[in-house]
Amino acid sequence: MDDRALIHRLALAMLKGIGPVNARNLVAYCGGVDALFTDPKARQALEKVPGIGPERTKAILNTKVLAAAEKELAYVQKHKLRMLFYLDEDYPPRLKNCDDAPVLLFVRGNAMLHAARTVAIVGTRSPTEQGKKLCTELVEGLKDCGALIVSGLAYGIDIVAHRTALKAGLSTIGCVAHGLDRIYPGEHAATAKEMMKQGALVSELTSGAPFAPGNFPARNRVIAGLSDCTIVIESGTKGGSLITADIANSYDREVMAFPGRPTDPKSEGCNRLIRDSKAHLITGAADVLKLMDWLPTTKKKVGVQQALFTDLQPDEQAIVDVLKTKGKLDIDSLCFAVGMLPHKASTVLLTLEFNGVVRSLPGKVYELNY
């Protein structure tokens, strides 16, 4: 891809006040990213695009964004960052299924973001010794299934998860709330350097992006979106880990939490998630493997007559056809295979389950019911 096309992708991601949902609308309306910045007819009618309006149109037409994008591309190329655009084949499929996923991700490191099994581990920035122990034992217990560990490189549970993953030989991804031209907190720079060899750092923000409170919830949606499940280890009644858990639930991903004593303030958040049926109660890695259906399985018996399903709607038939071909699939892989958004796929799957066509397995995995 030539530099001009890359600059247009960067400019789209850098537009002020647009956001990922509106950015996708712009690309769809204009017929491509390049057309958004080069087609006079498309640019004259930007105000008609849903969600844009006069003020946002001014931001798009401002030529300064292209100059800033050109400067950013020079930084990306100099430091050999990977840029993953939401229309690219190598854009993480789990994240692609999220309506508000970043249109562009910057990646520094070797890890691929589409591992077979991906686990987000989050929690308090000031864990107890028991919390650190639970985190260490959890990550070590996930070693045999080869899980990719995702967290936020923050103090506390995040950094324990990353460092334990490195020691266990697991790949680990640090999603940060700033550009990849810096490491925050600075005390974690050595760990981040190791992660670039055995994992990666990921951000949707450009170099030099200022620290802002809104960056952290936005970063948390990337953590949740990259992962099959999110596990909370110690949390008060407020905090980023609870935001991540809520986002994971909104993405129809599994959420799990370690329970704590009712009187322990560091366990209030986890206990509340479990009480409100927003998280599964777990006590260790074995529970995670069982809930996600990641335990070793024996081969199914062959020779069973496959049932024939008739009178299916087109969306139902598409899902059935994929499951016939690929066998059981988690909902993210299924959505990616049929090109369907998670909320729509969930509705279709529920209908199929009621009609006895599919059955639901732990970990939001589905297979045909025959």
Buried (B, 14 or more C-beta within 10 A) or exposed (E): EEEEEBBBBBBBBBBEEBBBBBBBBBBEBBEBBBBBBEBEEBBEBBEEBEEBBEEBBEBBEBEEBBEBBBBBBEBBEEEEBBBBBBEBEEBBBBBBBBEBBBBBBBBBBEBBBBBEBBBBBBBBBEBBEBBBEBBBEBBBBBBEBEBBBBBBBBBBBBBBBBBBBBEBEBBBBBBBBBBBBEBBEEEBEEBBEBBBEBBBBBBBBBBEBEEEEEBBBBBBBBBBBBBBBBBBBBBBEEBBBBBBBBBBBBBBBBBBBBBBEEEBEBBBBBBBBBEEEBBBBBEEBEBBBBBBBBEEEEEEEEEEEEEEBEEBEEBBBBBBEBBEEEEBBBBBBBBBBBEBEBEEBBEBBEBBBEEEBBBBBBBBBBBBBB
